[in-house]
């Protein structure tokens, strides 16, 4: 309920931003046109923004026969997260990255890049998938997808209005200066909304994703690798549509290190440190294992076992645990 309310508040704020842009470009008439545009964008975003995002980010559905291990991984983790198994898409980019989209858990998609499957170990891929499932469970995907669509539309509206001479409207209090200001300030305002939406959700998705995968240090390792490789490999689809950068687990546009107002994501180092603290508090080692309490001595006075027990999701080794799809 809280996330639904938060989404409606965000939509109201973005609609108001639309109207402000319209007013400074075309006066009261421009404001009404912007309102109609915003309402149409709201409807379109709710029903179709996920499809638009997937297409613009060069993501395509991938058959189970090509990557059965990935499908099994998503299915097991989704069941552990308590949500329906989402569709699986492949982002056709060598940059390791991932995002989730969809208006609700029943219509969700997890998209992973070819680079993620190529450069990360299976435990790390599982941790990244769990992070994206956390976004789906928290219903962040609708908010983040709508924000991406609105950010692009606000920028387009400002440039469209200036191109058609909106600044000459006598109802506009600042005339051409107001139109020019909107061309530059509207995208910045939309970007700041994106930053606030993304950054407040990433830490929570890291925490919940680590709980779903039972392997916080695998997620920490994945974030470190993705951040290092993201700056070396260009994601052309993301570069063409920067308004959608906040949807990825790591900023696909650049390897920013500063956790400041102008980052679309929290600082990766801060996220890794939080995950390490989580692992330490839960006594999870770097292979995702937790200490198992030693049982009471038997009547013979001997110990029946103990040591480390492997989490039942997605891992198996000589120490025990259930088989999983990623080894």
N, C-alpha and C positions, 0 to 999 in steps of 0.2 A: 504493500500500500504506500509506504514512504517513497519508494523508487518511482511509483506511478505519479504521485504528487510532484516529485522532483522533476519528472519529465514534463508535466504540464506547466510548471513554473518556468522551466527552461524555454519551452515553446512560446509562452507568453512574452518572455524577455526578448527572444529573437524576433518575434512579431513586432514588438515595440521598436526594436532597432530598425527593422524594415521600414516602419512608418516614419521614423526620424530621418532616415536617408531619403525617403520619398519627399518629405516636407522640405528639406534643404535643397532638393534638386528642383522640385516642381510645385512648391507651395502646398496648399490644402488639397488641390486636385492631385498632385503627385503623391500626397500622403494616402489618399483613398485608393489610388492605383496600386500603391505599394501594399496596402492592406489586402486587397484582392489577390495580389501576387503572393503575399505571405500565406493566406488561407489555402490557395492552390498548392503552394509548396508544402504546407502541413499535410494535406491529404496525400499528395504524391509521395512524400517522404515516408509516411506511415506504411503505405502499401507497396511501394516500389523502390525505396532508397537502397535496400539491401541488394537488389538485382543490379541497380545502377552502379553501386560501389564495386561489386564483383566484376562487372564488365570493365569499368574504368581502371581497376587495379590488375587487369589481365589475369583474372582467376577463372579457372574452368573446372567443371566437375571431373573427378577422377574415379575410374572404375575400381571396384574392390579387387578385381583380378590382377590389377597392376601392383597394388600395395596392400595385400591382405593383412600384413602385420599392422599397418597404420590404422586400418578400419577396426581391427580387433582392439587396438590400443584405445581408440576413441570410444568404442562401445563400452569397454570395461571401466574407463575413467568416468564416462557419462553416468553409468549406473551407480558408481560410487558417489558422484556428485548429486544424484537424485533427480536427474533431468533426462528428457528424451535424447536419444542419440542424434546429434546433429548431422547434417550432410557434410561431406568432406570435399573441399576444393583445393586445387593446386595453383599457386601463384607462379606464373612462369617467369621467374627471376632467379638468378644465381645468388642474390643477396639473401642470407638467412633471415627470415622474419615470419610473422604470422599475425593474423587478426581474426576476430569473430564478428559476425553481423547477423541481423534478423530481428524482426519486431517482437518476438517472444521465444521462449525455449522450444515451443512446438514448431517454429519455423526458423530455426537457427542454422548457421553455417560456420564451420571452422575452416579457415583457409591457411594453409602452410605453403611456404615457398619451396621450390626445388632445391634452393641453396640450404634451407634448413635441414632437409633430409640428407643432403650430401655432406654437410660440414659438422653436424652435431651427432653425438652418440645417442643411442636409442633412449637411455634414461633421460637425457636432456630434452629430446623431442617430446617424451611423455610429460615432462614437467612443463614445457611450453604449452602443450595441448591442455593440460590441467588449468593453467593460467587463463587460457581463453574460455574454457568451460566455466570458470569462476565468473567471468564477465557475463556469460549467458545466464547463469543461475541468478546473478545479481540484477539481471535485466538492464545491464549497462549498454548492451548492443543497440537497442532502439535509440537511446539517448545519444550515443556516440555517432550513430549513422545519421540521425536527423541533424545533429550539429554540423557534421561534415557537409551535408547537402545545403543547409542554410548558409554556412560560411561561403561556399562557392556562389550561391545565389545572391547574397548581399553584395559581394564584390562585383558580380555581373550587373546588378541593378545600378550601382553607383556609376560604373563606366557607361552603361547603356543610356542613363539619364543625361550624362554630360555630352555624350556623342550627339544626342538629339536636341541639344541646346536648352536643357532644363534650367540652366542657371540664368536664363533671360526672363524667366517667369516673374512678373511683378509681385506675385504673392509670396515669393521667396524672400525672407527678410535679409539675406546676405547676398542675393543675386548670384553672379558668377563665382564669387569667392566661396559661397556656401557649397556650390556644386563641386568646385575643386577640392575643398576640404573633405567632402564626403568620399571623393575618389580615393583619397589617401587614408582618411580616418576610419571609414566604414570597414575596410578589410582588416585594419589593425584591431578594431573593436571585436569583430567576429573571431579573429585569431586569439584574442585574449580569452574569449568565452571558451574556445576550444581548449586552450591551455588549462583553464580552471576545471573543465569537465574531465579532461584526460588525467591530469596529475592527481586529482583527488581519488580517482578510481584505481590507479595502477598499484599503489601500495596495498589496497584491500584485496585486489585480484591476486597479487603475489602471495599474500598470506593464505587466502582460501585455496589458491591453486596448490600451494605447498602442502596443505592439509589433504587435498584430494589425491595428490600423487604420493603422499607420505615421504617426500624426498626434497626438502627445501634446499639442500646444497646442490642438487642437480639443477634446480631452477637458477640458483646463483651462478653456477658454472655456465649455463646456457645464456644468461643475460650478458655475462662477460664476453663470451665468444661472439654473440650476435653484435654487441656494441663495437667490438674490435673490427669485425668484418664488414659492418654496415657502411663504414666510411671508405672501404676499399672497393666495394662492388656497387655499381649504380643500379637503382631500381627505377627504370625509366617511367613506368606507369605512375609511381609515386611522385616523381619529379614533375610530371605533366599535371598532376592533380594534388598539389601540396595541401589543400584544404582537408584531405583525408589522412594526413600523416599521423594524426593523434590516435587513429584506430589501431595502429600496429603496436606490438609489444615493445619494440624499440624504434625510436625515430628513424624512418628510412631515408631521410633527406640528408642528415649529417650526424656525426658522432659528437654531439654536444656534451660537454662535461659539467657545465655550470647548472646547478639547481636553482635557477632564478626565474624571474617573471617571464622571460622570453623563451623558455624551454617548453616544448609541447609535452615532454615527459619528465618525470623526476630524474635526478642524477642517478646514473646506473650504479655508481659506487655506493650511494646511500641505500638503494634497493638491495644490493648484495649484502651490505652490512646488516640490514634488517633481517634478511633471510638467514644469515649466519647466527644471529642472536636467537631467532626462532628455532633453528636446529639445536643450538646449545641448550635452550630451555627445555626442549623435548627430548634431549639426549639422543639425537639422531646422528649417526656417523656419516662419512662421505660416501658410503654405499647405500644410504637410505635405511640403515638398520637401527633398531631400538634395543636397548638392553632388556632382556627378559628376566624377571625376578626369579631367583633360584628357589626351587620348591623345597618344602620341608623335608628333612632327612627321613629316609625310610626306616622301617623297624630294624634293619641291619646296621643303621647308623651311617649309610653311605648316601651320597648325593645322587639324584637321578638325572642331573643334567644342568641346563642353564645356559648362560652366555648370551649371544645375540640372536634375535629372531628376525628373519627377513619379512618386510611387509608383504601382505598377501596380494597386493596389486602390482602386476607387471614386473616382478623380479623373482629370480630363483637362483640359488647357488648351493654349495655344499652345506651351508648352515641351516637350510630349511626354507619354508615358505612355499607358496603356491606358484605354479608356472604362470608366466605372463608373456605377452606377445613381443616384448622388446628385450628380453634377456637380462 
